[in-house]
Amino acid sequence: MNIELLPLLHCPKTGSAFDLESAIYVGNKISDGWLVSKNGSTKYPIKNYIPRFVPESNYADNFGMQWNMFSQTQLDSFSGHPISADRFWKATGWNKADLKGKWVLDCGCGAGRFAEVALEAGANLIALDYSSAVDACYSNLKHFPNLHLVQGNIYELPFIPNSFPYVYSLGVLQHTPDVEKAFAALPEMLMVEGKLCVDFYERNFKSKLLPKYWLRPITKKMDQKRLFELLQKWVPRMWPISVGLGKIPLIGNLLKRFIPIANYKGILPLSEKQLKEWALLDTFDWLAPEYDNPQDSKTVLKWFKNANFTNIEVLKESHLVGRGVKPQ
């Protein structure tokens, strides 16, 4: 933990600031120790450079597992293509000059695919995740001096309210138990005229046809390691079927949707090997999460309006995107 993070933290239970206890310093970073509330009523560990405000095991365990197994797969620096950067800048509508030197909050960082983009733009980034994916993110991005990692709960964010000019959460909120409540936690983090961007899986007629929603009642209850082992076996077998169906004129893209694997051939500029790795990763991402709650544009618009945002935009940008500005 970088020492400069400490003034932005507060106890999610009491709202109190923290003192450090038994801190082990490595340069200007704290590798291990404790955050103790000023009144001494709460105490949270700093472990392997990351302050941790949640139980070691929780509903997001599958994400911790997948992002530690596929820790670099979706990083642009690893794939060699600006896939994550393109999605980030198109979704947010921001630019690099906006973020340089600013405090930015990434809610649901995973292994750091979008955190890498914000860090390269020069943001002072706080990357938060509920799962052990924070360890993969730290391993990937610890060379950035402007990275600050926190393992925390979106429903009990451990930060002083009104602290951030920019907050984003991409590909995350639909995987929380209560999506509206998760969204509602984000405006409080923004300073006046701060900007928020979120995106979701879109709920529509086509999404109801996706086979993942037929399979999830079974797969989300399976042992995660067992499910992954099955996908390692079956995704390579279904891959040529999905690719073959996708080549059928006019109806190929529709037909391949009925094969329950992620197929980005012809969509993402990846090698065959990379496409198969993304297929395994995203198919597990479809089937394993305990929660998967797509949203529609009317609902997202309502949430921004209820939070009294201005400059609201709800649009389709590969995912369903909502963005706006916190008013005075």
Residue pairs with C-beta under 8 A, 6 or more apart in sequence:
1 29
1 30
1 46
1 49
1 50
1 51
1 148
1 149
2 28
2 29
2 30
2 145
2 148
3 28
3 29
3 30
4 28
4 148
5 51
5 126
5 148
5 150
6 18
6 20
7 17
7 160
8 103
8 126
8 159
8 160
8 163
9 17
9 18
9 35
9 51
9 150
9 158
9 159
9 160
10 16
10 17
10 18
10 158
10 159
10 160
11 17
11 18
11 37
11 42
11 44
11 158
12 53
12 152
12 153
12 156
12 157
12 158
13 37
13 41
13 42
13 156
14 37
14 39
14 41
14 42
16 37
16 38
16 39
16 41
16 42
17 37
17 38
18 35
18 36
18 37
18 38
19 35
19 36
19 37
19 38
20 30
20 33
20 34
20 35
20 36
21 33
21 34
21 35
21 36
21 43
22 32
22 33
22 34
23 30
23 32
23 33
23 34
23 46
24 30
24 31
24 32
24 33
25 31
29 49
30 46
30 49
31 46
31 48
31 49
32 45
32 46
32 47
32 48
33 45
33 46
34 43
34 44
34 45
34 46
35 43
35 44
35 45
35 46
35 51
36 42
36 43
37 43
44 51
44 52
44 53
44 158
45 51
45 52
46 52
48 135
48 138
49 138
49 142
49 149
50 134
50 135
50 138
50 149
50 150
50 151
51 150
51 151
51 152
51 158
52 150
52 151
52 152
53 150
53 151
53 152
53 153
53 156
53 158
54 130
54 151
54 152
54 153
56 132
58 130
58 131
59 130
59 177
59 290
59 291
60 129
60 130
60 131
60 133
60 175
60 290
61 131
61 132
61 224
62 224
62 284
62 288
62 289
62 290
63 110
63 129
63 130
63 131
63 133
63 175
63 289
64 131
64 132
64 133
64 135
65 132
65 224
65 225
65 228
66 228
66 281
66 284
66 285
66 288
67 110
67 111
67 131
67 133
67 136
67 137
68 111
68 132
68 133
68 135
68 136
69 228
70 111
70 277
70 281
71 111
71 136
71 139
71 140
72 78
72 111
72 140
73 79
73 111
73 274
73 277
73 278
73 281
74 83
74 84
74 111
74 113
74 278
74 281
75 84
75 111
75 112
75 113
75 116
75 140
76 82
76 83
76 84
76 85
76 113
76 116
76 117
77 116
79 270
79 274
81 268
81 269
81 270
83 268
83 269
84 113
84 114
84 116
84 117
85 117
87 114
87 170
87 317
87 318
87 319
88 114
88 117
88 118
88 168
88 170
89 95
89 117
90 317
90 318
91 168
91 170
91 197
91 199
91 317
91 318
91 319
91 321
91 323
92 168
92 195
92 197
92 323
93 197
93 313
93 323
94 166
94 195
94 197
96 121
96 122
98 166
99 118
99 121
99 122
99 123
99 166
100 121
100 122
100 123
101 122
101 123
101 124
102 123
102 124
102 165
102 166
103 123
103 124
103 126
103 163
103 164
103 165
103 166
104 118
104 123
104 124
104 125
104 126
104 164
104 165
104 166
104 167
104 168
105 125
105 126
105 128
105 159
105 163
105 164
105 166
105 167
105 168
105 189
106 114
106 115
106 118
106 125
106 126
106 127
106 128
106 168
106 169
107 128
107 154
107 157
107 167
107 168
107 169
107 172
107 186
108 128
108 129
108 130
108 154
108 169
108 170
108 171
108 172
108 173
108 175
109 115
109 127
109 128
109 129
109 133
109 134
109 137
109 149
110 129
110 133
110 136
110 137
110 171
110 172
111 133
111 136
111 137
111 140
112 127
112 136
112 137
112 140
112 141
114 168
114 170
115 125
115 127
115 137
115 141
115 147
116 140
116 141
118 125
118 168
119 125
119 141
119 144
119 146
119 147
122 146
123 146
123 166
124 146
124 148
125 144
125 146
125 147
125 148
126 148
126 149
126 150
126 159
126 164
127 134
127 137
127 141
127 147
127 148
127 149
127 150
128 134
128 149
128 150
128 151
128 152
128 154
128 157
129 137
129 151
129 152
130 151
130 152
130 153
130 154
131 151
132 151
134 149
134 150
134 151
137 149
138 147
138 149
141 147
150 158
152 158
154 169
154 173
154 176
154 182
154 185
154 186
155 176
155 178
155 181
155 182
155 185
157 185
157 188
157 189
159 189
161 188
161 189
162 188
162 189
162 190
162 191
162 192
163 189
163 191
164 189
164 190
164 191
164 194
165 190
165 191
165 193
165 194
165 195
166 194
166 195
167 186
167 189
167 190
167 194
167 195
167 196
167 197
168 196
168 197
168 198
169 182
169 186
169 197
169 198
169 199
170 197
170 198
170 199
170 319
171 199
171 319
173 179
173 182
173 183
173 198
173 200
174 200
174 201
174 291
174 292
174 293
174 294
174 295
175 289
175 290
175 291
175 292
175 293
176 182
176 291
176 293
177 291
179 200
179 293
179 295
180 303
183 198
183 303
184 303
184 307
186 196
186 198
187 196
187 307
187 309
187 326
190 196
190 326
191 326
192 326
192 327
192 328
193 325
193 326
193 327
193 328
194 325
194 326
195 323
195 324
195 325
195 326
196 309
196 323
196 324
196 325
196 326
197 321
197 322
197 323
198 300
198 321
198 322
198 323
199 317
199 319
199 320
199 321
199 322
200 294
200 295
200 300
200 319
200 320
200 322
201 207
201 292
201 294
201 295
201 319
201 320
202 294
202 295
202 296
202 297
202 316
202 319
202 320
203 294
203 295
203 296
204 296
206 257
207 213
207 294
209 257
209 258
210 257
211 257
211 258
211 259
211 260
212 260
212 286
212 287
212 292
213 292
215 260
215 287
216 286
216 287
216 292
219 227
219 287
219 288
220 287
220 288
220 289
220 290
220 292
224 288
227 284
227 287
227 288
228 284
228 288
231 280
231 283
231 284
231 287
232 280
235 261
235 276
235 279
235 280
235 283
236 276
238 259
238 260
238 261
239 261
239 263
239 276
239 279
241 259
242 256
242 259
242 261
242 263
243 256
243 263
243 265
245 252
245 255
245 256
245 258
245 259
246 252
246 253
246 255
246 256
246 263
246 265
246 266
248 255
256 263
260 283
260 286
260 287
261 279
261 283
262 278
262 279
262 281
262 282
262 283
262 285
262 286
263 275
263 279
264 270
264 275
264 278
264 279
265 275
268 275
268 278
270 278
286 292
294 320
295 320
296 320
297 314
297 320
300 314
300 320
300 322
301 312
301 314
301 322
303 322
304 312
304 314
304 322
304 324
305 312
307 324
307 326
308 327
309 324
309 325
309 326
309 327
310 324
310 325
310 327
311 324
311 325
312 322
312 323
312 324
313 321
313 322
313 323
313 324
314 320
314 321
314 322
315 321
